[in-house]
Amino acid sequence: MNPLYDRLFGTHAGKDTPFLHLPDGRTLTHDAFLRKAARFAHVLSDAGLEPGDRLAAQIEKSPEALALYAACAQTGVVFLPLNTAYTRDELAYFVENSGARLVVGDDAKEADLRPMVESFGAQLLTLNGDGSGSFTDAATAKPEEFETVARSEDDLAAFLYTSGTTGRSKGAMLTQANLLSNAEVLLDYWRFTQNDVLLHALPIFHTHGLFVGTNVMLLCGGAMIFLPKFDLDQIIAQMPKATTMMGVPTFYTRLLDDARFTRDLTQGMRLFISGSAPLLAETHIRFEERTGHRILERYGMTETNMNTSNPYEGERRAGTVGFPLPGVELKICDPQTGATLPQGEIGIIEVRGPNVFKGYWQMPEKTAEELRADGFFITGDLASMDADGYVTIVGRNKDLIISGGFNIYPKEIELVLDDQPGVLESAVIGVPHPDFGETVVAVIVPEKGASVDEAALRQACADSLAKFKHPRAFVMLDALPRNTMGKVQKNALRADHAGMFT
């Protein structure tokens, strides 16, 4: 028995109905997808990977990338998807920390990655966005059936790395039960059936695109219009063929900026879902005025998948993330004492349920700090709950920046900036942005008498950091605001620069 594979994938064997509609006009059926995944599973087995081993994948979105996820589930290998924008230095941390035995990357990066990967005792195979690569070559002659490896619900299925308070990324350990239970709840709560066609333009290296979008569609047996990325022309062209869409706020603001996005275009859609970053109430209202649809906003995170959702039937309140999902306990707590706060007061969200992760890989102290003995996870997100039970997120207790759905921790950027000539110190903050929810701003204090070259700072960030972490603006100050204990007051900086992009 392998609950995750059996429920998500195994039930579709022999099913000749569409699963993936591709931009070039090809359609891959559920059965054809599973046969591809089985060949991939043989490659993993031949490479010596055993249940519980980790596979790190930094690859472009494609049917083959998705089949690699399925192959990991079938073989019991722990799947570790990584952002395609990560640099080699960033990737090195994940490979070393996870102990990955196999890394799957792009041909274009092979020469750069191979020495690093092999230095950690791992193997490297390639898989490109067009489906080619040494991994695919190795799978070509393999059998189209693979005996599924037995696993339990408590066994690990995936790692997803998230930001840490010291700048070190933490590997959130997600079990089969975590992924499966959440998909089952969302399937019912959002009314997905085999008749649904999901317009899928999200990346598949994090929770939203992979464990929400893909898992739900696998569970219901529906189809996906599988786009490599968000392309406005493609989205508009494909929308009449879809019934549902999951996106980040940026998707919806860009659609609203295009005159082709009309009520007529969306008449065949039954549901638009938004998450990964705050959706402005203004966007919610404009969207309804334009299309007649009310976007359904929900709230989740790497460690828990989805926690809350506005209702499918009933009022979807702009500016809120709705109610706790069935099976999820949620409380608003005092940040200092952990005591549950009275209704309407702002505090830290804590959640408990089958969706909550097992802990952080090789970080028992950090796990103990954020995952209570009674099972409640301290999210660090500040929120209130009104008399009707709607949850409104007002900010974060940590300095985490969420830009376009990507988590960014300032410390990592500050370390790069502080190391540059002429920089005395820096403070990186997130400020509101109409497209991305938040964007990164770097506040720089030059050394006395020094002149800081902004172009050099940008180049340093480009050399060391994924593009989504790059500051959008640099602000020069003589000194950073501090409290009486000497702590930098980032809240003051955020307030001073809140209107830069709005």
Secondary structure, DSSP 8 states (H G I E B T S, - for coil): --HHHHHHTGGGTT--SEEEE-TTS-EEEHHHHHHHHHHHHHHHHHTT--TT-EEEE---SSHHHHHHHHHHHHHT-EEEE--TT--HHHHHHHHHHHT-SEEEE-GGGHHHHHHHHHHTT-EEEE--TTS-SHHHHHHTTS-S--------TTSEEEEEEE--TTS--EEEEEEHHHHHHHHHHHHHHTT--TT-EEEE-S-SSSIIIIIIIIHHHHHHT-EEEE-SS--HHHHHHHGGG-SEEEE-HHHHHHHHTSTT--TTTTTT--EEEE-SS---HHHHHHHHHHHS---EEEEEETTTEEEEE--SSS---TT---EE-TT-EEEEE-TTT--B--TT--EEEEEESTTS--EETT-HHHHHHHB-TTS-EEEEEEEEE-TT--EEEEEESS--EEETTEEE-HHHHHHHHHTSTTEEEEEEEEEEETTTEEEEEEEEEE-TT----HHHHHHHHHHHS-GGGS-SEEEE-SS--B-TTS-B-HHHHHHHTTTS--
